[in-house]
Amino acid sequence: MVDKLALDGSLEAFFFDQVGEAQARAGANLPREVEAYVVHLLAAFVHRPDAVGRRSGPLALQYLAARAEAGSARAQALRSLGDRALFIAGVVPHSLDRSPVNVRYVRSLGASAYREVSDGRGALAVFHTLADRFADAAEVISEATDARGEADRDLLGLYDRWRRHGEARDARRLRAAGVVLDRPGTDTLQ
């Protein structure tokens, strides 16, 4: 990872390659503007790891505070919330395993925030597309930031998360590891 980054010279170039490869692995095809936004988001969060940590407060309270703002402050606060939710859903969804919220809730808040920023056309149309493709973008981010399958090493944890949340990403990773899955709600593991 570091060698490739040193050759390309920028975080954006590195993440552009990673996101392109991740789309192929995830079977997703993000629109160009969403792909560019995701690349920029990942590069920006490298320099701001504290923006998504546990000390940054609950997303629901951030959402309420953002909606209470007016004008451009409101748009910026909603965008910030959408970015944070997208990062959490894509990079650290497992951090929600022991919290009262799940990744679907985080995706829902993020998509809602992006939808409120967008007017559906012009320069802000990317946020409308991000809202519609939030789950796909989060999955691509997950693939781009976990290319070596670090999250898949704990198969029992991955299986448990799939049983609780039924995420397609977890099911795909379990199948790739050779786990035969029955439909959710059954207890047969082969």
Legacy VTK file of the C-alpha trace (Angstrom):
# vtk DataFile Version 3.0
C-alpha trace
ASCII
DATASET POLYDATA
POINTS 190 float
0.000 0.000 0.000
2.749 2.467 0.973
4.898 1.558 -2.044
2.020 2.191 -4.456
1.237 5.468 -2.708
4.863 6.571 -2.991
4.848 5.851 -6.730
1.629 7.702 -7.486
2.426 10.645 -5.250
-1.018 11.488 -3.875
-3.696 10.024 -1.680
-6.302 10.775 -4.320
-4.403 8.756 -6.950
-3.997 5.885 -4.517
-7.671 5.856 -3.528
-8.754 6.250 -7.163
-7.013 2.961 -7.950
-8.366 1.293 -4.806
-11.946 2.407 -5.473
-11.746 1.240 -9.096
-10.551 -2.211 -8.044
-13.077 -2.331 -5.203
-15.977 -1.710 -7.582
-14.960 -4.769 -9.584
-14.707 -6.934 -6.433
-18.022 -5.667 -5.054
-19.820 -5.917 -8.377
-20.799 -2.263 -8.091
-20.562 0.450 -10.700
-20.717 3.878 -9.092
-21.462 6.907 -11.261
-18.306 8.924 -11.981
-19.321 11.825 -9.766
-19.973 9.484 -6.824
-16.702 7.657 -7.469
-14.827 10.992 -7.432
-16.622 12.046 -4.250
-15.727 8.764 -2.522
-12.071 9.109 -3.546
-11.936 12.659 -2.165
-13.755 11.611 1.020
-11.294 8.806 1.752
-8.286 11.043 1.126
-9.747 13.760 3.350
-10.493 11.403 6.249
-6.883 10.177 6.298
-6.016 13.597 7.730
-9.065 13.747 10.055
-9.369 10.397 11.869
-10.916 12.093 14.898
-13.906 13.225 12.803
-15.495 9.768 12.935
-14.344 8.493 16.302
-16.462 7.786 19.334
-15.624 11.213 20.753
-17.432 12.947 17.911
-20.850 12.286 19.425
-23.926 10.359 18.315
-24.979 10.683 14.688
-28.619 11.257 15.656
-27.729 14.326 17.713
-25.489 15.603 14.921
-28.400 15.137 12.519
-30.816 17.072 14.743
-28.292 19.875 15.205
-27.668 20.037 11.448
-31.379 20.280 10.686
-31.690 23.144 13.174
-29.172 25.202 11.177
-30.168 27.502 8.324
-28.769 28.257 4.882
-25.255 27.214 3.974
-24.457 26.247 7.592
-27.275 23.705 7.413
-26.034 22.303 4.099
-22.467 22.027 5.405
-23.587 20.349 8.637
-25.758 17.839 6.744
-22.932 17.105 4.314
-20.557 16.563 7.220
-23.022 14.130 8.779
-23.487 12.277 5.478
-19.717 12.015 5.054
-19.255 10.712 8.581
-22.050 8.156 8.180
-20.628 7.003 4.827
-17.182 6.577 6.349
-18.530 4.626 9.328
-20.743 2.408 7.148
-17.867 1.696 4.780
-14.709 1.616 6.874
-15.752 0.635 10.390
-19.239 -0.921 10.322
-18.039 -3.486 12.868
-17.636 -0.651 15.376
-21.426 -0.660 15.623
-21.604 -4.313 16.691
-21.846 -3.477 20.377
-23.828 -0.290 20.081
-27.580 0.263 20.162
-27.576 1.191 16.454
-26.727 -0.879 13.395
-25.245 -0.132 10.011
-28.695 0.180 8.397
-29.522 3.002 10.794
-26.232 4.766 10.008
-26.834 4.373 6.271
-30.350 5.737 6.675
-29.147 8.849 8.521
-26.377 9.428 5.992
-28.663 9.029 2.993
-31.238 11.350 4.562
-28.585 13.980 5.228
-27.294 13.838 1.657
-30.831 13.988 0.281
-31.531 17.159 2.283
-28.373 18.817 0.913
-29.286 18.071 -2.694
-31.575 20.053 -4.900
-31.481 17.181 -7.420
-29.728 19.194 -10.122
-26.647 21.281 -10.730
-23.546 21.010 -8.588
-25.479 19.537 -5.669
-26.950 16.658 -7.717
-24.104 14.409 -6.567
-25.655 14.377 -3.096
-28.955 13.123 -4.489
-27.089 10.324 -6.254
-25.094 9.607 -3.084
-28.339 9.331 -1.131
-29.760 6.879 -3.677
-26.548 4.821 -3.905
-25.429 5.137 -0.273
-25.275 1.368 0.389
-23.314 0.762 -2.837
-20.862 3.541 -2.018
-20.381 2.163 1.514
-19.721 -1.317 0.132
-17.150 0.013 -2.347
-15.448 1.925 0.467
-15.398 -1.251 2.547
-13.777 -3.191 -0.288
-11.306 -0.378 -1.002
-10.141 -0.077 2.593
-10.095 -3.808 3.397
-8.542 -5.232 0.238
-6.624 -7.925 2.125
-9.766 -9.215 3.823
-8.730 -8.277 7.357
-12.383 -8.165 8.433
-12.889 -11.718 7.149
-10.357 -13.344 9.465
-12.923 -13.623 12.236
-15.392 -15.870 10.414
-17.476 -16.520 13.502
-17.822 -12.789 14.140
-18.635 -12.218 10.481
-21.236 -15.008 10.590
-22.756 -13.599 13.767
-23.010 -10.149 12.204
-24.638 -11.654 9.080
-27.173 -13.502 11.261
-28.068 -10.318 13.147
-28.180 -7.861 10.246
-28.446 -9.930 7.046
-26.009 -7.721 5.134
-25.300 -8.868 1.567
-21.641 -7.836 1.963
-21.200 -10.187 4.920
-22.961 -13.035 3.096
-20.706 -12.568 0.068
-17.589 -12.633 2.233
-18.758 -15.745 4.083
-19.462 -17.562 0.810
-16.031 -16.556 -0.501
-14.509 -18.146 2.628
-16.372 -21.387 1.870
-19.243 -21.039 4.333
-22.537 -22.432 3.043
-25.350 -20.205 4.243
-28.952 -21.135 4.763
-31.578 -18.453 4.582
-31.637 -16.012 7.530
-33.581 -17.320 10.498
-32.334 -20.880 10.304
-29.565 -22.259 12.446
-27.871 -24.661 10.072
-24.202 -23.919 9.495
-22.284 -26.291 7.246
LINES 1 191
190 0 1 2 3 4 5 6 7 8 9 10 11 12 13 14 15 16 17 18 19 20 21 22 23 24 25 26 27 28 29 30 31 32 33 34 35 36 37 38 39 40 41 42 43 44 45 46 47 48 49 50 51 52 53 54 55 56 57 58 59 60 61 62 63 64 65 66 67 68 69 70 71 72 73 74 75 76 77 78 79 80 81 82 83 84 85 86 87 88 89 90 91 92 93 94 95 96 97 98 99 100 101 102 103 104 105 106 107 108 109 110 111 112 113 114 115 116 117 118 119 120 121 122 123 124 125 126 127 128 129 130 131 132 133 134 135 136 137 138 139 140 141 142 143 144 145 146 147 148 149 150 151 152 153 154 155 156 157 158 159 160 161 162 163 164 165 166 167 168 169 170 171 172 173 174 175 176 177 178 179 180 181 182 183 184 185 186 187 188 189
